[in-house]
């Protein structure tokens, strides 16, 4: 299996946000992707998570959903650069685009465009029992919305962690820590059962 953690500078970036290497590693680890897994990456951006997921699932398929035309172009370029063949790009504003997916084992949400509940519900209709949804939340509002939603479900268990990464940079004779924005990673596992109304 492919070793996680492609260096950030290996990706073609443009002006589209990209999930940083350390967060990608944790996200993919939490997703527990199987070699033949069917995965979707919602808000795929540059495709960095899609590519890491595709390399973990060489016998599976990754659906990269992205609404931004520049992002779609960057995903295409990065897919070509890394030579991955098991990524299908869906240019759509999620939850649109899920009609192209028959089932899912794993979903990663990196951007929701304000449609988080609707996106989770669209994923849920495709997700197999035992499947996972991993949500990367940058804002307090998104983590609050995510937890509030999951607390209403009896068919999911969830956990949340906050990650703060700092990188040391040489400045003259010193090494200074440059902090990245903290990220909440919420991992939800489908157990079956019914919703709470």
FIKOLZA-1660 file (N, C-alpha, C; in steps of 0.1 Angstrom, whole numbers, plus 5000, padded with zeros to 4 digits):
% residues 197
   i   px   py   pz ch aa at
   1 5008 4988 5000  A  X  N
   1 5000 5000 5000  A  X CA
   1 5009 5013 5000  A  X  C
   2 5004 5023 4994  A  X  N
   2 5011 5035 4992  A  X CA
   2 5014 5042 5006  A  X  C
   3 5025 5048 5008  A  X  N
   3 5028 5055 5020  A  X CA
   3 5022 5068 5020  A  X  C
   4 5015 5072 5031  A  X  N
   4 5008 5084 5032  A  X CA
   4 5018 5096 5033  A  X  C
   5 5013 5108 5029  A  X  N
   5 5020 5120 5032  A  X CA
   5 5028 5125 5020  A  X  C
   6 5021 5128 5009  A  X  N
   6 5028 5135 4998  A  X CA
   6 5031 5149 5002  A  X  C
   7 5044 5154 5000  A  X  N
   7 5047 5167 5004  A  X CA
   7 5039 5178 4997  A  X  C
   8 5035 5188 5004  A  X  N
   8 5026 5199 4999  A  X CA
   8 5031 5204 4986  A  X  C
   9 5045 5206 4985  A  X  N
   9 5050 5213 4973  A  X CA
   9 5050 5204 4961  A  X  C
  10 5046 5192 4962  A  X  N
  10 5045 5183 4950  A  X CA
  10 5032 5186 4942  A  X  C
  11 5022 5192 4949  A  X  N
  11 5009 5194 4942  A  X CA
  11 5009 5207 4935  A  X  C
  12 5002 5207 4923  A  X  N
  12 5000 5220 4916  A  X CA
  12 4989 5227 4923  A  X  C
  13 4992 5240 4927  A  X  N
  13 4983 5246 4937  A  X CA
  13 4973 5256 4932  A  X  C
  14 4978 5266 4924  A  X  N
  14 4969 5277 4920  A  X CA
  14 4965 5285 4932  A  X  C
  15 4953 5291 4932  A  X  N
  15 4947 5299 4943  A  X CA
  15 4936 5292 4950  A  X  C
  16 4935 5279 4948  A  X  N
  16 4925 5271 4955  A  X CA
  16 4930 5265 4968  A  X  C
  17 4922 5266 4979  A  X  N
  17 4927 5260 4992  A  X CA
  17 4931 5245 4991  A  X  C
  18 4941 5241 4998  A  X  N
  18 4945 5228 4998  A  X CA
  18 4947 5223 5013  A  X  C
  19 4943 5210 5015  A  X  N
  19 4945 5204 5028  A  X CA
  19 4960 5201 5030  A  X  C
  20 4966 5206 5041  A  X  N
  20 4980 5204 5043  A  X CA
  20 4984 5190 5046  A  X  C
  21 4996 5186 5044  A  X  N
  21 5001 5173 5045  A  X CA
  21 4997 5166 5058  A  X  C
  22 5000 5173 5069  A  X  N
  22 4998 5166 5082  A  X CA
  22 4983 5163 5084  A  X  C
  23 4974 5172 5080  A  X  N
  23 4960 5170 5081  A  X CA
  23 4955 5159 5072  A  X  C
  24 4961 5159 5060  A  X  N
  24 4958 5148 5050  A  X CA
  24 4961 5134 5056  A  X  C
  25 4972 5133 5063  A  X  N
  25 4976 5121 5069  A  X CA
  25 4966 5116 5079  A  X  C
  26 4962 5126 5088  A  X  N
  26 4953 5122 5099  A  X CA
  26 4939 5119 5093  A  X  C
  27 4935 5127 5083  A  X  N
  27 4922 5125 5077  A  X CA
  27 4921 5111 5070  A  X  C
  28 4931 5107 5063  A  X  N
  28 4931 5094 5056  A  X CA
  28 4932 5083 5066  A  X  C
  29 4940 5085 5077  A  X  N
  29 4941 5075 5088  A  X CA
  29 4927 5073 5094  A  X  C
  30 4920 5084 5097  A  X  N
  30 4907 5083 5103  A  X CA
  30 4896 5076 5094  A  X  C
  31 4898 5078 5081  A  X  N
  31 4889 5073 5071  A  X CA
  31 4890 5058 5070  A  X  C
  32 4901 5052 5073  A  X  N
  32 4903 5037 5073  A  X CA
  32 4899 5032 5059  A  X  C
  33 4905 5037 5049  A  X  N
  33 4902 5033 5035  A  X CA
  33 4907 5019 5032  A  X  C
  34 4898 5012 5025  A  X  N
  34 4902 4998 5021  A  X CA
  34 4907 4998 5007  A  X  C
  35 4915 4988 5003  A  X  N
  35 4921 4988 4990  A  X CA
  35 4911 4988 4979  A  X  C
  36 4899 4983 4981  A  X  N
  36 4888 4983 4971  A  X CA
  36 4877 4992 4974  A  X  C
  37 4880 5002 4983  A  X  N
  37 4869 5011 4988  A  X CA
  37 4864 5021 4977  A  X  C
  38 4852 5025 4979  A  X  N
  38 4845 5035 4971  A  X CA
  38 4844 5048 4980  A  X  C
  39 4851 5058 4975  A  X  N
  39 4853 5070 4984  A  X CA
  39 4848 5082 4976  A  X  C
  40 4842 5092 4983  A  X  N
  40 4840 5105 4977  A  X CA
  40 4847 5116 4986  A  X  C
  41 4852 5126 4979  A  X  N
  41 4859 5137 4985  A  X CA
  41 4851 5150 4981  A  X  C
  42 4843 5155 4991  A  X  N
  42 4835 5166 4988  A  X CA
  42 4842 5179 4991  A  X  C
  43 4842 5188 4981  A  X  N
  43 4850 5201 4982  A  X CA
  43 4864 5197 4980  A  X  C
  44 4867 5190 4969  A  X  N
  44 4880 5184 4967  A  X CA
  44 4892 5194 4965  A  X  C
  45 4889 5207 4961  A  X  N
  45 4899 5217 4960  A  X CA
  45 4909 5214 4949  A  X  C
  46 4922 5212 4953  A  X  N
  46 4932 5208 4944  A  X CA
  46 4933 5193 4941  A  X  C
  47 4925 5185 4949  A  X  N
  47 4926 5171 4947  A  X CA
  47 4936 5164 4956  A  X  C
  48 4942 5171 4965  A  X  N
  48 4953 5164 4973  A  X CA
  48 4947 5153 4981  A  X  C
  49 4936 5154 4988  A  X  N
  49 4930 5143 4995  A  X CA
  49 4925 5132 4986  A  X  C
  50 4919 5136 4975  A  X  N
  50 4914 5126 4965  A  X CA
  50 4926 5117 4961  A  X  C
  51 4937 5123 4958  A  X  N
  51 4949 5116 4953  A  X CA
  51 4954 5107 4964  A  X  C
  52 4955 5112 4976  A  X  N
  52 4960 5103 4987  A  X CA
  52 4950 5091 4989  A  X  C
  53 4937 5094 4988  A  X  N
  53 4927 5084 4990  A  X CA
  53 4928 5073 4979  A  X  C
  54 4930 5078 4967  A  X  N
  54 4930 5069 4955  A  X CA
  54 4943 5060 4956  A  X  C
  55 4954 5065 4961  A  X  N
  55 4966 5057 4963  A  X CA
  55 4964 5046 4974  A  X  C
  56 4955 5049 4983  A  X  N
  56 4952 5039 4994  A  X CA
  56 4942 5029 4989  A  X  C
  57 4935 5032 4978  A  X  N
  57 4924 5023 4973  A  X CA
  57 4927 5020 4958  A  X  C
  58 4938 5013 4955  A  X  N
  58 4942 5010 4941  A  X CA
  58 4932 5002 4934  A  X  C
  59 4923 4994 4941  A  X  N
  59 4913 4986 4934  A  X CA
  59 4899 4992 4936  A  X  C
  60 4899 5004 4941  A  X  N
  60 4886 5011 4944  A  X CA
  60 4885 5023 4934  A  X  C
  61 4876 5033 4939  A  X  N
  61 4873 5045 4931  A  X CA
  61 4871 5056 4940  A  X  C
  62 4876 5068 4936  A  X  N
  62 4874 5080 4943  A  X CA
  62 4866 5090 4934  A  X  C
  63 4855 5095 4940  A  X  N
  63 4847 5106 4933  A  X CA
  63 4851 5119 4939  A  X  C
  64 4857 5128 4932  A  X  N
  64 4861 5141 4936  A  X CA
  64 4851 5151 4932  A  X  C
  65 4843 5157 4942  A  X  N
  65 4833 5166 4939  A  X CA
  65 4838 5180 4942  A  X  C
  66 4838 5189 4932  A  X  N
  66 4843 5202 4933  A  X CA
  66 4835 5212 4925  A  X  C
  67 4831 5223 4931  A  X  N
  67 4822 5233 4924  A  X CA
  67 4830 5243 4916  A  X  C
  68 4842 5246 4920  A  X  N
  68 4850 5257 4915  A  X CA
  68 4857 5252 4902  A  X  C
  69 4855 5259 4890  A  X  N
  69 4861 5254 4878  A  X CA
  69 4877 5254 4879  A  X  C
  70 4883 5264 4886  A  X  N
  70 4897 5264 4888  A  X CA
  70 4901 5251 4896  A  X  C
  71 4894 5248 4906  A  X  N
  71 4897 5236 4914  A  X CA
  71 4896 5223 4905  A  X  C
  72 4885 5222 4897  A  X  N
  72 4884 5211 4888  A  X CA
  72 4896 5210 4878  A  X  C
  73 4901 5221 4873  A  X  N
  73 4912 5221 4864  A  X CA
  73 4925 5216 4872  A  X  C
  74 4926 5221 4884  A  X  N
  74 4938 5217 4892  A  X CA
  74 4937 5202 4896  A  X  C
  75 4925 5197 4899  A  X  N
  75 4924 5183 4902  A  X CA
  75 4929 5175 4889  A  X  C
  76 4924 5179 4878  A  X  N
  76 4928 5172 4865  A  X CA
  76 4943 5172 4864  A  X  C
  77 4949 5184 4866  A  X  N
  77 4964 5185 4865  A  X CA
  77 4971 5176 4875  A  X  C
  78 4966 5176 4887  A  X  N
  78 4973 5168 4898  A  X CA
  78 4971 5153 4895  A  X  C
  79 4959 5149 4890  A  X  N
  79 4956 5135 4887  A  X CA
  79 4966 5130 4876  A  X  C
  80 4968 5139 4866  A  X  N
  80 4978 5136 4855  A  X CA
  80 4992 5135 4861  A  X  C
  81 4995 5144 4870  A  X  N
  81 5009 5145 4875  A  X CA
  81 5012 5132 4883  A  X  C
  82 5003 5128 4891  A  X  N
  82 5005 5116 4899  A  X CA
  82 5002 5103 4893  A  X  C
  83 4996 5103 4881  A  X  N
  83 4993 5091 4873  A  X CA
  83 4982 5082 4880  A  X  C
  84 4973 5088 4887  A  X  N
  84 4963 5080 4893  A  X CA
  84 4951 5078 4883  A  X  C
  85 4946 5066 4882  A  X  N
  85 4936 5063 4872  A  X CA
  85 4922 5060 4878  A  X  C
  86 4921 5060 4892  A  X  N
  86 4909 5057 4898  A  X CA
  86 4902 5069 4905  A  X  C
  87 4902 5080 4898  A  X  N
  87 4895 5092 4903  A  X CA
  87 4886 5097 4892  A  X  C
  88 4873 5099 4896  A  X  N
  88 4864 5105 4887  A  X CA
  88 4860 5119 4893  A  X  C
  89 4862 5129 4885  A  X  N
  89 4859 5142 4889  A  X CA
  89 4844 5146 4885  A  X  C
  90 4837 5151 4895  A  X  N
  90 4824 5156 4893  A  X CA
  90 4823 5171 4896  A  X  C
  91 4821 5179 4886  A  X  N
  91 4820 5193 4888  A  X CA
  91 4805 5196 4892  A  X  C
  92 4803 5199 4905  A  X  N
  92 4790 5201 4910  A  X CA
  92 4791 5209 4923  A  X  C
  93 4780 5215 4927  A  X  N
  93 4778 5222 4940  A  X CA
  93 4771 5212 4949  A  X  C
  94 4779 5205 4957  A  X  N
  94 4773 5194 4965  A  X CA
  94 4761 5200 4974  A  X  C
  95 4751 5192 4976  A  X  N
  95 4749 5178 4974  A  X CA
  95 4746 5174 4959  A  X  C
  96 4746 5183 4950  A  X  N
  96 4744 5178 4936  A  X CA
  96 4756 5170 4932  A  X  C
  97 4755 5160 4923  A  X  N
  97 4765 5152 4919  A  X CA
  97 4765 5138 4925  A  X  C
  98 4758 5136 4936  A  X  N
  98 4757 5123 4942  A  X CA
  98 4749 5113 4934  A  X  C
  99 4741 5118 4925  A  X  N
  99 4733 5108 4916  A  X CA
  99 4743 5100 4907  A  X  C
 100 4755 5104 4906  A  X  N
 100 4765 5097 4898  A  X CA
 100 4772 5086 4906  A  X  C
 101 4769 5085 4919  A  X  N
 101 4775 5075 4927  A  X CA
 101 4765 5065 4932  A  X  C
 102 4768 5052 4930  A  X  N
 102 4758 5042 4934  A  X CA
 102 4759 5038 4949  A  X  C
 103 4772 5037 4954  A  X  N
 103 4774 5034 4968  A  X CA
 103 4787 5040 4973  A  X  C
 104 4788 5041 4986  A  X  N
 104 4801 5046 4992  A  X CA
 104 4805 5038 5004  A  X  C
 105 4818 5037 5006  A  X  N
 105 4823 5031 5018  A  X CA
 105 4829 5042 5027  A  X  C
 106 4833 5053 5021  A  X  N
 106 4840 5064 5028  A  X CA
 106 4836 5077 5022  A  X  C
 107 4834 5087 5030  A  X  N
 107 4833 5101 5025  A  X CA
 107 4841 5110 5033  A  X  C
 108 4848 5119 5026  A  X  N
 108 4856 5130 5032  A  X CA
 108 4849 5143 5028  A  X  C
 109 4847 5152 5038  A  X  N
 109 4841 5165 5035  A  X CA
 109 4852 5175 5039  A  X  C
 110 4857 5182 5029  A  X  N
 110 4867 5193 5031  A  X CA
 110 4861 5206 5030  A  X  C
 111 4849 5207 5023  A  X  N
 111 4842 5220 5021  A  X CA
 111 4828 5217 5018  A  X  C
 112 4819 5225 5024  A  X  N
 112 4804 5222 5023  A  X CA
 112 4796 5233 5017  A  X  C
 113 4802 5245 5015  A  X  N
 113 4795 5256 5009  A  X CA
 113 4783 5260 5017  A  X  C
 114 4782 5257 5030  A  X  N
 114 4770 5260 5038  A  X CA
 114 4759 5249 5037  A  X  C
 115 4762 5238 5030  A  X  N
 115 4752 5227 5028  A  X CA
 115 4755 5215 5036  A  X  C
 116 4761 5216 5048  A  X  N
 116 4767 5204 5054  A  X CA
 116 4756 5194 5057  A  X  C
 117 4745 5198 5063  A  X  N
 117 4734 5188 5066  A  X CA
 117 4730 5180 5054  A  X  C
 118 4727 5188 5043  A  X  N
 118 4722 5182 5031  A  X CA
 118 4733 5173 5025  A  X  C
 119 4746 5176 5026  A  X  N
 119 4756 5168 5020  A  X CA
 119 4757 5155 5028  A  X  C
 120 4757 5156 5042  A  X  N
 120 4757 5144 5050  A  X CA
 120 4745 5134 5047  A  X  C
 121 4733 5140 5045  A  X  N
 121 4722 5132 5041  A  X CA
 121 4723 5125 5028  A  X  C
 122 4729 5133 5018  A  X  N
 122 4732 5127 5005  A  X CA
 122 4742 5115 5006  A  X  C
 123 4752 5117 5014  A  X  N
 123 4762 5107 5016  A  X CA
 123 4755 5095 5023  A  X  C
 124 4747 5097 5033  A  X  N
 124 4741 5087 5041  A  X CA
 124 4733 5077 5032  A  X  C
 125 4726 5083 5022  A  X  N
 125 4718 5074 5013  A  X CA
 125 4727 5065 5005  A  X  C
 126 4739 5067 5004  A  X  N
 126 4749 5059 4996  A  X CA
 126 4758 5051 5005  A  X  C
 127 4760 5055 5018  A  X  N
 127 4770 5049 5026  A  X CA
 127 4766 5035 5032  A  X  C
 128 4775 5026 5030  A  X  N
 128 4773 5012 5036  A  X CA
 128 4774 5013 5051  A  X  C
 129 4768 5003 5058  A  X  N
 129 4769 5002 5072  A  X CA
 129 4783 4999 5075  A  X  C
 130 4789 5005 5085  A  X  N
 130 4803 5004 5088  A  X CA
 130 4812 5015 5081  A  X  C
 131 4805 5022 5072  A  X  N
 131 4812 5032 5064  A  X CA
 131 4815 5044 5073  A  X  C
 132 4824 5053 5068  A  X  N
 132 4829 5064 5076  A  X CA
 132 4827 5077 5068  A  X  C
 133 4824 5088 5075  A  X  N
 133 4824 5101 5070  A  X CA
 133 4834 5109 5079  A  X  C
 134 4844 5115 5072  A  X  N
 134 4854 5123 5079  A  X CA
 134 4852 5137 5075  A  X  C
 135 4850 5146 5084  A  X  N
 135 4847 5160 5081  A  X CA
 135 4858 5169 5087  A  X  C
 136 4864 5177 5079  A  X  N
 136 4874 5186 5083  A  X CA
 136 4868 5200 5085  A  X  C
 137 4868 5205 5097  A  X  N
 137 4861 5218 5100  A  X CA
 137 4871 5228 5103  A  X  C
 138 4870 5240 5096  A  X  N
 138 4879 5251 5099  A  X CA
 138 4873 5261 5109  A  X  C
 139 4860 5263 5108  A  X  N
 139 4854 5273 5116  A  X CA
 139 4846 5267 5128  A  X  C
 140 4844 5275 5138  A  X  N
 140 4837 5271 5150  A  X CA
 140 4822 5267 5146  A  X  C
 141 4817 5275 5137  A  X  N
 141 4803 5273 5132  A  X CA
 141 4801 5259 5126  A  X  C
 142 4811 5255 5118  A  X  N
 142 4810 5242 5111  A  X CA
 142 4811 5231 5121  A  X  C
 143 4821 5232 5130  A  X  N
 143 4822 5221 5140  A  X CA
 143 4809 5220 5149  A  X  C
 144 4804 5232 5152  A  X  N
 144 4791 5232 5160  A  X CA
 144 4780 5226 5153  A  X  C
 145 4779 5229 5140  A  X  N
 145 4768 5224 5132  A  X CA
 145 4769 5209 5130  A  X  C
 146 4782 5204 5128  A  X  N
 146 4785 5190 5126  A  X CA
 146 4781 5182 5138  A  X  C
 147 4785 5186 5150  A  X  N
 147 4782 5179 5162  A  X CA
 147 4767 5179 5165  A  X  C
 148 4761 5191 5163  A  X  N
 148 4747 5192 5166  A  X CA
 148 4739 5182 5157  A  X  C
 149 4743 5181 5144  A  X  N
 149 4737 5172 5135  A  X CA
 149 4738 5157 5139  A  X  C
 150 4751 5154 5142  A  X  N
 150 4754 5140 5146  A  X CA
 150 4748 5136 5159  A  X  C
 151 4745 5145 5168  A  X  N
 151 4739 5142 5181  A  X CA
 151 4724 5138 5179  A  X  C
 152 4718 5141 5168  A  X  N
 152 4704 5138 5165  A  X CA
 152 4703 5124 5158  A  X  C
 153 4714 5118 5155  A  X  N
 153 4714 5105 5148  A  X CA
 153 4717 5094 5157  A  X  C
 154 4709 5083 5157  A  X  N
 154 4711 5072 5165  A  X CA
 154 4719 5061 5157  A  X  C
 155 4720 5063 5143  A  X  N
 155 4726 5054 5135  A  X CA
 155 4741 5057 5132  A  X  C
 156 4747 5067 5139  A  X  N
 156 4761 5070 5138  A  X CA
 156 4767 5072 5151  A  X  C
 157 4780 5068 5152  A  X  N
 157 4788 5072 5164  A  X CA
 157 4798 5082 5158  A  X  C
 158 4803 5091 5167  A  X  N
 158 4813 5100 5161  A  X CA
 158 4823 5104 5172  A  X  C
 159 4834 5109 5167  A  X  N
 159 4845 5114 5176  A  X CA
 159 4850 5127 5169  A  X  C
 160 4855 5136 5177  A  X  N
 160 4861 5148 5172  A  X CA
 160 4874 5151 5178  A  X  C
 161 4884 5156 5170  A  X  N
 161 4897 5160 5176  A  X CA
 161 4900 5174 5170  A  X  C
 162 4908 5181 5177  A  X  N
 162 4913 5194 5172  A  X CA
 162 4928 5192 5170  A  X  C
 163 4932 5197 5158  A  X  N
 163 4946 5195 5155  A  X CA
 163 4952 5209 5152  A  X  C
 164 4964 5212 5159  A  X  N
 164 4971 5224 5156  A  X CA
 164 4985 5220 5152  A  X  C
 165 4989 5224 5140  A  X  N
 165 5002 5221 5135  A  X CA
 165 5010 5233 5134  A  X  C
 166 5022 5233 5139  A  X  N
 166 5032 5244 5137  A  X CA
 166 5045 5238 5130  A  X  C
 167 5050 5245 5121  A  X  N
 167 5063 5241 5115  A  X CA
 167 5074 5251 5118  A  X  C
 168 5085 5245 5122  A  X  N
 168 5097 5253 5125  A  X CA
 168 5103 5258 5112  A  X  C
 169 5106 5272 5112  A  X  N
 169 5112 5278 5100  A  X CA
 169 5125 5285 5105  A  X  C
 170 5135 5283 5097  A  X  N
 170 5148 5290 5101  A  X CA
 170 5147 5305 5097  A  X  C
 171 5150 5313 5107  A  X  N
 171 5151 5328 5106  A  X CA
 171 5164 5332 5111  A  X  C
 172 5174 5334 5103  A  X  N
 172 5187 5337 5107  A  X CA
 172 5193 5325 5115  A  X  C
 173 5197 5328 5127  A  X  N
 173 5203 5318 5136  A  X CA
 173 5192 5311 5145  A  X  C
 174 5179 5314 5142  A  X  N
 174 5169 5308 5151  A  X CA
 174 5159 5300 5143  A  X  C
 175 5152 5291 5150  A  X  N
 175 5141 5284 5145  A  X CA
 175 5128 5288 5151  A  X  C
 176 5119 5294 5143  A  X  N
 176 5106 5299 5149  A  X CA
 176 5094 5290 5144  A  X  C
 177 5084 5289 5153  A  X  N
 177 5073 5281 5149  A  X CA
 177 5063 5290 5141  A  X  C
 178 5059 5285 5130  A  X  N
 178 5049 5291 5121  A  X CA
 178 5036 5282 5122  A  X  C
 179 5026 5288 5129  A  X  N
 179 5014 5280 5131  A  X CA
 179 5004 5280 5119  A  X  C
 180 4998 5269 5116  A  X  N
 180 4988 5268 5107  A  X CA
 180 4974 5269 5114  A  X  C
 181 4964 5272 5107  A  X  N
 181 4951 5273 5114  A  X CA
 181 4947 5260 5120  A  X  C
 182 4941 5260 5132  A  X  N
 182 4937 5247 5138  A  X CA
 182 4925 5241 5130  A  X  C
 183 4924 5228 5130  A  X  N
 183 4914 5221 5123  A  X CA
 183 4907 5211 5132  A  X  C
 184 4894 5210 5131  A  X  N
 184 4887 5200 5138  A  X CA
 184 4884 5188 5128  A  X  C
 185 4888 5176 5132  A  X  N
 185 4885 5165 5124  A  X CA
 185 4874 5156 5131  A  X  C
 186 4863 5155 5124  A  X  N
 186 4852 5147 5130  A  X CA
 186 4850 5134 5122  A  X  C
 187 4851 5123 5129  A  X  N
 187 4850 5110 5123  A  X CA
 187 4837 5104 5127  A  X  C
 188 4828 5101 5117  A  X  N
 188 4815 5095 5120  A  X CA
 188 4814 5081 5114  A  X  C
 189 4809 5071 5121  A  X  N
 189 4808 5058 5116  A  X CA
 189 4793 5054 5116  A  X  C
 190 4789 5049 5105  A  X  N
 190 4775 5044 5103  A  X CA
 190 4773 5031 5109  A  X  C
 191 4763 5030 5119  A  X  N
 191 4761 5018 5126  A  X CA
 191 4748 5011 5121  A  X  C
 192 4739 5018 5114  A  X  N
 192 4726 5014 5111  A  X CA
 192 4716 5019 5121  A  X  C
 193 4703 5016 5120  A  X  N
 193 4694 5021 5129  A  X CA
 193 4686 5033 5123  A  X  C
 194 4679 5040 5131  A  X  N
 194 4670 5051 5126  A  X CA
 194 4674 5065 5132  A  X  C
 195 4669 5075 5125  A  X  N
 195 4672 5089 5130  A  X CA
 195 4663 5092 5142  A  X  C
 196 4667 5102 5150  A  X  N
 196 4658 5108 5160  A  X CA
 196 4651 5119 5153  A  X  C
 197 4638 5120 5154  A  X  N
 197 4630 5131 5147  A  X CA
 197 4630 5143 5157  A  X  C
% end
